[in-house]
Amino acid sequence: MKRWGLPALVGLLILAVAGFWGYREYQNKVVLENYLNSRYQMSFYNLINRVQNMEVLLGKTLATAGDTDNTLIFSEIWLQAEGARENLTQLPLTSDIVGRTAKFLAQSGDFARVEVKKITSGQSLADEEFNILNSLYRQASQLNRDLQSMERQVADGRLTVAEITQSARQELDKGAPTGGSSNFQSIDQQMQGFPTLIYDGPFSDHLDRAAPVGLGNEPTSADEARNIARKFVDIPDDESYRAQVAGRTKEKIPGYTIELIPRNGQAGRIVGNVSDKGGKIVWYMDSRTIGAPKLSIDQARDKALNFLESRGYQNTVNVYHQTQDNRVIFNFIPQERGVVLYPDQLKVSVALDDGQIIGFDARGYLMAHKERDIPAPKISDSEARGKVNKRMAITRTRLAIIPTDDGKERFSYEITGDINGETYLVYVNAITGKTDNVLKLIEQKNGILTM
């Protein structure tokens, strides 16, 4: 009895410790699941609300003449579409499931933005544009009906947002959508029944053929993608995370979806994409909870700049920023020989509690970055300044490459100035001397934006 007593006691202790550890892991998992589900639920209901608003607003455009008084409607469509697209991308669904729906939201917002420009420049709504608006309205109506049907299933208890989360994980394992995500795939298939749109915006279907030019040609394996992600993300000790390939992505920049899962269950899960050509980090996002802000915007900007430089993105300047949920998102633009390259944009998200880089987005950079033959300007700095209103107090002039709505680029002087207490950016073509674009700089409580 005594011979077996001590081993039995040790065995019981081991089982007790293992049971306690397992229970703690289960508790941590439940807390994380509840937190993520609440965020997914908020995104789901915000998506429904914004698509409903889009349908109403698009319907209003069909009853208006498209004059300057209607710019507010188009501006609101733009804002609602962008918000809906953001809500959709926050749900745990792959691009294979919601790709066409996301494209519709992007096109709707961008088409509305293009129409604002045309209306404010005195152009009227052409028959072709009316037909596009009618198509967008019908698609918004269909999407709204489908989402309302899903909402009724949630209200009746036939579907939960948690099931959408679970089925999204199952689809990665089985290669086919199940449960809640199959509802979204059904919606996406409905959207594919509508004709594609051709117009002059950057989200037009004829621009989908554009290929990324900043990747390189070297193929990347799944194991290499995992190691690239571990080394790139801003974490104090990559050994405290387990990296796994969660699936493949077929977006404009194809590659691997990588998950970094904390071993202790305390930190946030990190998800990102690594391109299969060139092995570039396309984007990543850390889901951890952010504490109360302790850093200033300037301190956070320094953190972001140091991060970019340590990852090989040299000689960039910060142009805009926006704060939300105790984080600040910075837009950085590379410079080449004193010329800022707006198409090659990078976004860095910094947590204001400790300065960790919790988000990175290089999609703009990887789609556009290339060797450019930048010519010498044919008009001088002073000649470019002479193209703006003499009443505007000019504060800065610099050369820039700017993107156009049709996917091309222009070489311009960026002239920043104030008039009537408001700040504007006037882009004067450095070759022809004509005005390429005019943007209004909007300084809000939570950041700086342009419109």
N, C-alpha and C positions, 0 to 999 in steps of 0.2 A: 504493500500500500504506500509505504514511504517512498519506494523507488519511483512510483508513478505520480506521486503527489506534486513534486516540484515541476516536472515537465507539463503536467496538466494545468498547474497554476500559471506557468509562463504562457502556455497556449491560450488560456482564457484572457490573460492580460493583452496578448497580441491581438486577439479577436476584438477585445474592448477598444483598444487604441484604433484598430482599423475601422471598427464601427463608428467611433467618434469622428475620425477623419472623414469617413464617407458621409456621415450626417452633415458635417460642416460644409463639405463640398456640395452636397445636395442643397443646403440652405443658401449658399452663395449662388448656385445656379438658379434657384427659384427667384432670388432677389434680382439677378441680372435679367432673367426672362421677363419678370414683371415690369422692370424698367423699360426694356426694349419694346415690349408689347404696348405699353402706354404711349411711347413715342410713335410707334407704327399706327396706333389707333388715331392719334392726333393728325398724322399725315394723311391717313385715309379719309377722315371727315373733312379736312381742309381741302383735299383734292375734289371731293364731291361738291363742296360749296363753291369753289372757284370755277369748276366746269359749268355749273348751273349759271353762275354770273356771266361766263363767256357766251353761253347760248343766248341769254337775254340781250347782251350787248351786241352780238353779231346780228341778231334779229333787228335791232334798232338801226344798224347801218343800212339795211335793205330799205328802210323807210325814209332815209335822209338823202340829201342831194350831194353830200360829200364836200360841203363848203367849209370855210374856216371855223364856223361855229361847231362843227362836228369833230374837231381834233380831240376834244376831251373824251369822246366815246372810244376812238381808236387808241388813245393813250391808255385808257382803262383796260381795253382788251389786251394790250401788250402786257400790262402789269399782272392781270389775272392769269394769262397764259404762262408767263414766266413763273408765277407762284405755283400754279398747278403742276408744271413740269418739275419744279423742285420737290413738291410733295410726292410726286410719282417716283422720282429717283431715290427718295428716302425710304420707300417700301422695299422689303427684302425680295426683290424680283429681278431676274436677269434680263439683259437687253433682248434675248431671244423671245421673251414672253411679252414685253411691253414696248418693243422697238418702234412699231408703227404708231402707237399711241403717243409716245414721247416725241416722235417726229412731227405729228400733227400739232401738238401743243407748241413746239418750237416754231413751226411754220406760221401758225396763227399769230403768235406774238410778233414775229419778225415782219410778217406781211402788214400787220397793223402799224408797226413802227415805220415801215417804208411809206405807207399811206399818209401818215402824219407829215412826213417830210414833203411829199408831193402836194398835199393840201395847203400847207403853209407857204409853199413857193408859188401858189396860184393855180395849180393844175386841178382840173376837175376829174371826177370819177368816170373812167372809160367803161364801155360795155364789158370788155374783157375782165376788168377788175371787179365789176359787179358780179360776173359769173363766178369768179374766185370766191368772193364773199359769200355768195349763195352756197357754194360747195362747202366752205368752212362752216357755215351755219348748219347745214344738214349733218355734217360730221359731228359737230358739237351737240346737236340734238340727239343723235344716236348714242354718243358716248355718255351723255347725261342720263338717258333712259337706262343704259346698261349699268351705270354706277348706282342709280337709284334702286335698281333691282337688287344689286348686291347689298345695298344698305338695308333693304327690307328683309333680306335673308339674315343679316346681322341682328336686326331688331326682333325678328321672330325666333332667334336662337338657332336657326339652321346653319349659320356660319359665324365664326368668330375671327377677329383679326389675328388671334394667336394661331388659328388654323392656317392662315395665309403664310405666317412665318414658318410653321412646321412643314408645310407643303413646299415652300421655297427651298428648304434644306433637302427634302426628299428628291426634288427634281434634279439637284446636283448629283445625287447618288445614282438615281435611276435613269437620268437622261430624258425624262418626260415629266410634264407638269401634272400635279395631282391636287386634289382639294381646292383650297382657295385660289392658288395660282392658276388653276385651269379656268377659273372664272375670268381672270385677266387675259389669259390667252384667247378665250372666246371673244372678248371685247376687241383684242388686237386683230383677230381675224376679220371681225366686222369692219374695222377701220381699213383693212387692206382692200376691201371692196370698193373704196372710193378712188377716183382717179388721182394721180400724182399732180403736183402743182409746179408750174413753171413761171417764175417771176424774177425780179431783180434783187432778191434778198439773199443773204449768206446761208439761209437754211433752205433755199430752193432745191428741188429734187435734181436739177441738172448739175448742181455742184456736188452731189453725193459721190460722183465719180472721182473727185479730187483725192489724191493719195497723199499720205504724210510724207514729208521730205526731210524730216530731221531725225530719222531713226538709224540709218545704216543698214547693212545687208546681212550681217552675221546672225545666223539662227541661234535661238536660245532654247535650252531644254527646260523641262519642268524643275529639275533640281537646281539648275543655275538660276531660274527665276526666284525660287525660294530664298537662295542665298543673297541674291541682289536685293530683295525686299528687306531681309533681316539687316543688312549693312546700311541700307539707305534711310530707313525710318528713324525718327528721333526717339530712341529709347535708351535708358541708362545702361542696360545690360541685356544684350540680345539672347543670352542663355536663359533668361527668365521667361522667354516666349517660345512657344512651339509653332513653327511655320509649316503650313500645309497648302497644297494646291486645291482650291475649292471648285475649280472648273475652268473652262475656256470662255473667252469673250470674243464676240464677232463684231465689235463696234468698228468705227473708222480706223482705230488702231488695234488690230487683233492681238491677242496675247493670253496671258494666264491671270486668273483671279486668285490672289494670294491672301490667306488669312493668317494673322499672327495672334495666337491664343495665349493669354497669360497662364503660366503654370500654377500660380497661387490663387487664381480666381478673383484677385482684388482689382487689378488694373483693367483697363478697357480693351476690348477686342479691336484689332487693327485690320482693316480690309483695304486692298488696293489692287491695281492692275500693273503687270509687267509686260512690255511688248515682246512678241516672239521674234521680231527682227530687231537686232541691236541691243536687246536686253535693257530697255529704258523704263524707268518708273513713270507710268502715265499719270497716275494719281494714287493717293492713299488717304485714309481717314481713320482717326482714332476715336472710338466711341466712349471714352472714359468720361466720368463726371468731372466737371470743372468747378473748382472752388471759387471763393470770393476773389475779386481782382486785387492784385498786389503790385502789378507793373503798370507803368505809364505807356502810352501809345509809342513814344520815342524808344523806350526800352524794348518793347515788343518788336518794333521795327529793326532794331539792332540785332535781336535774336534771329529774326527772319533773314536778314542780310547775311549774317555769319553762316547760317544753315545753307543758304544757296551757294556761297563761296566754297564751303567745305564739300559740297556735292558737285562741284565743277561748273556752276553757273556764275561766271565772272562778269564784272562790269555791268551791273544792273542798277536801275534807279526805280524808286517807288513813286508811282504816280497817283494812286488812289487807295483808299482803305475804307473799311466798314466794320463796325463792332456789332456783335450780337451774341447773346447767351454767354457772356464772360469770355469771349474770344474776339480777336480782331483778324480780319482777312485783308491781306495786302496784295495789291497788284504790282508786280515788278516787270519792267521792260528792259531788255538788253540794249546796250549802246555799241555802236561801231563807228569809229573815227568821229565821235561827237554827234552821230545821228541816232536818235532813238527809234527802235524797231517795234512799233506797236503790234504787228501781227504775231510776234514771237512772245506773247504774254505768258507770264508765270503767276500762279496764285499760291500764297503761303498763309496758312491759318495758325495763329499763335494763341495758346492758352494764357490768359492774363493772370492766372494764379501762380504759375511757376515758370512761364516762358517756354514750355515745351512746344515743339512744332507738331500740332495734332492734325494738320491737313496740308496737302500739297497737290497741285494740279498743273501738269505740264502739257495738257492737250493742245493748247494754242501754240506753244513753242514747238512741239513735235510735229504738228501739222504744217507749220510755216517756216521753221528755221532752215536757212540754206545760205550758200555763198551768194552774195549779191554784188552786182557791179553798180555801185552807187556813183552816179555821175557828179560832176561839179555843177553847182547851181548856175543857171543862166541869168537869174536876176539877183540883185544884192539884198542883203538884210534890210537896208533902208528902203529899197524899192518895194519889198514885201510889206513893210510897215505902212507904206503909203497907200496900200490897198484897203486898209481898215478905216473905220470911221474916225475922223480927226478928234472927235469928242472922247474917244476911248483912251484911258490912261494905260499905256502899255507897260507891263511889269517884266515880261520876259519874251525872248525870241530864240527858238532853236530849230534845227532841222530834224525832220522826222519822216519815216516811212509809215504810211497809214493804209489800212485796208479799205476797200470799197465794197459796196453792197453786192457787186457782181463777182466778188472773189479775187479781184485784181489788187494792185498796190499803186500808190502814188507817192511821189517824192515832194514834200511840202515844207514850208516854214510853218511852225506852230507858234502863233502869236497869242500870248496870254495878256488880257487887259481887263480893266474895270470900267463900267459905264452904268450910271444910275444906281450905284451901290451893288451891282451884280457883276460876276466874273464870267468872261467868255473866252473860248479858245477858237481862234480863226485860223484855218489852214489855207495858206496861199501856195499854189503850185510853184515849186522852185524852178521849173522849166518854162511854163507858159505864163505865169503870173496871174492865172485865174484862181478864183476862190474854189477850193475843193470841198470844204465842209465848214460848218460852224456849230460848235457845241456850247451849251451852257453848263458852267460848273456849279453844282449844287452842294453847298456845305450844310449838312444836317448834323443833328446832335450825335448821331451814331456813325458819321463818316462823311467822305467826300465822294460824290458820284457825278456823272455827266449825263446830259440828255440833249 
